[in-house]
Amino acid sequence: METLGHEHQNPVPEWVAGMVGSLSATLMALVIVINAVAAKPKDSGERDHYRTGMLLSFFGGQLSASVIASYFLWFVLTLSVMVPFFWFSEPEQPRAIKAGGNITASINFCEGPDFHHSDVLAEPVNVATSMLFYMPVGLIGLLGPAWKEGRCELRFFLCYGGVALVGIGSGALHASLDAVAQAGDELPMLYASAMLAYCCADFFLTKRGWGRAAAWLPWITAFITAGNTVLYVASRDDFGIFAATFAAYVSVPVLYFSCYCLQWTSAISNDAIEGPIRYQVIRPLSLALGASLAMGGMCWAMEMGMCSAVINYQRLGDDWAPFLWRYVLHSLWHAGTAMAAMLMIQNLLVVRGMQMGWGHPKLEWYGLPYVRFNVKAD
């Protein structure tokens, strides 16, 4: 794939951008519907009974406020890195021979021209937001305050680890636009989303007492994931296959928790315990993750589907629109998907905790929202 240079092409087929945009808009509509119709149980408990620490003291128990604060911290971190970088860098004309010779990825992005500010960073803003957004999600669950809440179960190690690897791989892809780096970004995306889907399928089977099917599920998941890996390697130049596979994986936890919020499915048989947790913990987590994922997806679809029109032909003007398409939209994709991954893992923890009897869940905030169990009374 040749460097975009000054002439930007739409980085993906139009049907892929249309698919992602349509799914994201549908998800946002679903969030609005669930927020409007999800019934409050008769005994929903007090919200603050399910909050603790800084989320309670700084944000009054409002999960949405803490999510906005996390986005703001990411914004500040990005500025603190990128302002000095752009201030001291010496932009040069794109080196077509050098860049074109190195670019082997089957996808490119709207930020550019490639290697304009650095010999080694094709897209410095996308590199920074990849590392600064995804890595904290992985690290808070692997090394940070959330690590013990999953009781060291392998599934949560793989979920958090997968998100951290996405950060590393995405940063490498945006730095080099290399095919190997692209695989280092997209394969962890498939693996992490496969683990999220596995967890939801396991919850479903466990609730129904289908123990034999649940015992086979890890092997089935591994087999499907291995098959998708082979398919990815064989069709690496066709980004649409990867996009459709990733969307299929992500749809499983999205549909599961949509049904859960609407009380169409449950995790345990004791509604006196599950009802308040569903309404005070899982419902707000699900609404926030759905809005974050939908926002990120719509930004990605606009960037990828309208890059040429906005950058080359300036259909939306020559001032703010090119800046947004180059430096903002893909960063919002990183932010939205990183936040959605964090909140989805917390949902999985809550459901797993109910099924395993880990105790009373409370939402906490330590730069990012996370779940704690058996916290002493605040």
N, C-alpha and C positions, 0 to 999 in steps of 0.2 A: 504494500500500500504506500503510495507516494505521500510525501509531506504535503500538508494543506497549504503551507506558505501563506501568501496573501489571499489566495482563492480558497474559500471554505466550501466544501461539499457537505450535504447532509450525511452525517457519519454512519447512519444505519438505514436499512430499507424503510420506506414510508409505512409499510404495514406494521413493522415492529413498533415504531413510534406511535402509530395509531392504536395498536393493541395496548401498549403500556398506558397511554393517555386515557383510553376508554375504561380499562380496569381501574385506574386510579380515581377517575371521576365516579365510577360506580361505587368504589369503596367509600369515598367521601359522602355520597348519598346514603350509603348504608349506615355510616356513623351518625348522620343526622337522624335517620329513622330510629335507630336503636336508642339514641338519646331521648327521643320523643316518646317512644312507646314502651320501653323496658319498664315493667311494673315494679314498684317498690313493695317489698314484702311487708306484711303486717308488723312483724318484729324485725326491723332492719338494723336495730342497734344505733348507737351514737357513732357518728363518723370518727370523732376523735379517739374512740376506743380502738380504732384500727390505724392510728397514726402515732408516730413517736419521734423523738429527737428533733433534728433541725427542721424536718418537714412540718412538725407541729409548732415549734417555737418561732421559726422564721416566716413560714407561709400560712400559718393558721390552719394547717391540715389540708390546704388546697393543693391537690396533686397537679392540676393544670398550671398553677403559679410556679411550682417547682420545676416543671418541664420547661416553661418559658425561661426561667432563670438558668437552666442548663444550656439552652440554646444561646442565651446571652453570654455565658462564660465561653462557649465555643467561639462565638463571634469575637470576643475580646482576645482570646488566644490566637485566633487567626490573624487579627490585625497586628498583634504584638510581634508576630513572626514575619508577616508579609510587608508591613510598612518599612522596616529597616532593610529588608531584602530589595525591594524596589527602589528605595532611596539610594542605596549604595551600588546597585547593579548598573552596568553600562550596556543598555540595549544595543544590539547589533542587527544588521539585516539578516534574515534567516539564511543559514548556510545550506542551500538546497542539496549539494552533493553529500555533505556530512549527514544532515538530517535524513534525507531521502534514503541514503544507504543504510541507515540504522533502523528505520521504521519498518518493522515486519508485522506489527499487530494488525488484526483484521478490522479494527475499529479505531476511530480518532474522535476528537472532541472539539468543542467550539473554542476553547481557550487557545490563544495563539497570537501570532505565528509561533510554530514550534521552535524551541531552542532560541527564542528571541532574547531572553534575559540571561541565559546561562548555557555553557557548553554541555552540561550534564543533566539539566532539568528541562524537559520539553514543555511541561505545564506546571509551573511552580505553585500556583494557587491550588490546583487540584491535588498536587502532592501533599501540601500542607494540610488541607482539610481531610484527606484520606487518613493521614497519620493521627491528626489531632482529634478526630471524631470517633473513628472505629477503635483505635487502640485503648482509650480509657474504658470503653465498654468491656473489652476483653480483660483488661487488667483489674478492674474493680471486682470481677468475679473470679479471677485466677489468683490474684495477690492482695486485693484490697479487702474492704470490710464485708463484702458480700460473699467471700469465698466459702465460709463455713455453713452458710444457710442452705446449701444444696447437699449437706451431709456427705460431701466428697463423692457423690455419685458420678459415674463416668459420663452420663448423659449431659450433665450440666458443665462438666469440664470441657466436653466437646463443643457444646453450644458457645460458651465464652471463648474457648480457644479458636473456634472457627471464625468468630467475629474479629478477633485479634489478627488472625492470618489474613482476613480480607483487608484490614488496614495496611498490613505490610505489602501484600500483593497489589492492592490498588495504588499505593504510593509508588511502587516499582513500575507499574504500568504507565502511570502519568509522567513519571520521570523519564522513561526510556522509549515508550511506545513500541516495546519489543514483544514478540509473540510468546516467549517463555514467561515474561512478566505478566502478560495478559492471562495466561493459564494460571499463574500464581494468584491472580485476582478472582477469576471466574470459577475455578474449581472449588476454592474454599466457600464461595457463595453457594454453590450447589450443595456442598457437604453440610454447611451450617443450616441451610433451609431444609435439607433432608432430615437432619436431627430434630428440628422443630416439628416437622410433620410426623416423625416417628413418635415423639413424645405424646402428641395429641391422639394418634392412633392407639398407643398403649393405654392412655387414660380411658378411651372409649371401650376397649376390650376388657380392661380391668373392671370397670363399672358393671359390665354385663356378666362378669364371672367367666369369661371365655379364656381361662388360664392357658389352655394348650395353644390357642392362637397367639396369645400374648408372648408365650415362650418362643414361638417361631418368628415373631416379628423382627427381632434384631437381625436374624439371618436373612429374612426377606428384604429388609431395608439395605443390608450390606450388598446383597445380590443386585438389587435395583440400582444402587449407587454405583457399583462397579460397572454395570451396563451403561449407565449414563456417562461415566468417565470414558469408556471406550468410544461411545457415540460422540462425545465432545472432541476427543483427539482426532477421530476420523472425519469430523465435519467442522474443524476449527475455523475454516474460512467462512462458514455460514453462521453469522451471529444470531440469526433468527432462531436456530435450533436451540442454542443456549438460552436465549431470552424466553422461549416458550417453556422449556424445561424448568427454569427458575420460577417462572410465574405459576406453573402447576404445583411445584413444591410449596410455594408461599401461600397458595390458595387454601391449602389444607388447614393450617392453624388459623387463618383468617376466618374460614367458614366455621371451624369448631368453636371459636370464642364468640362469633356472632350468634350461633345457635345457643351457646351457653348463656350469654347475656339476655337472650329472649326466652330463657327457661325451656328451651326445646330439648336440652340434654342436661345431664348432671354428672357430678364426679363421685358423690357418695349418696347414701340413702337417707341420711339424717338431714332433713330440710331445716330443722331448727339451728343446726350449725352452719349448713351451707348457705342458707338464704342471706343472712347478713354479710357473709364473706363475699358472696356473689355480687351484692349490691354495693358494698362499701369499699371493696378492694378490686375485684376482677373487672367490674363494670367500668370504673374510672380508668384503670390501666388499659382496658380494651379500647375505649373511646380515644384516649391519648395516642395509643400506638396506631390505631386506624387513621386518625387525622395526620399523624406524622408520616406514615407510609404513603398515604394518598397525596399529601403535599409534595413529598420527594419524587413520587412517580410522575406527577403532572409536570414538575420542573424538568425532569429528565426528558419527558416526551416533547416538551416545547423546545428544549435545547437541541435535541437530536433531530426533530422534525422540521425545524424552522431555521437552522443555522445558516444555510446558504441565503435564504431570503432576507434575514436580518443583517448578516455581516456583509455579504457581497452586494446585495441590491438595496439594502437599507430601507426595506419596506416599512419599518416602524420608526424611521428617522435615523439620524447619524450621530445622536448624542448619547442618551441614556440606554437605549435598547442594545446597541452593540456591547456596551459595558456589562449589562446584565447577562447577556448571552455568553460572553467570554468568561466572566469571573464570578457570577453569582448563582446561576441556575444549577450548575453541576455541584457547586458547594452545598446548595440546599438539598440536592439529592443525597449527598453524603450525610448531611445532618439528619434528614428525615429518616433514612433507612437505618442509621446507627441508633437513633433514639427508638425507633420501632423495634429493633432487635433487642435492645435493653429491656424495654417494657414487655415484650413477648416472653423473654426468659423469666421475668418476674411472675407473669401469669402462670407459666409452667411450674414454677416453684410453688406457687400457692395451691394449685390443683394437686400436685404431687404431695405437698404437705398435708392436705386434707385426707388423701387416700392412705398415707403412711402414718398419720397421727403425729405429725411433728409439732403440733400445738397451735397457738393463736398467732395468726400473721398480722404484722403491722408494717405500714409503709414508712420508710425513712428516706432521708436525702443526704447524700454526701458528694455533692457535685452532680450526681445522677440519682434518680429515684431507685430504690431497691427495697426488697422485702426482708424483714427480720421475723424470727419466730421466738415465742416465749420471752418477750421483753418484760422486764419488771415494770410495774405501774409507774407512769410518769408523774 
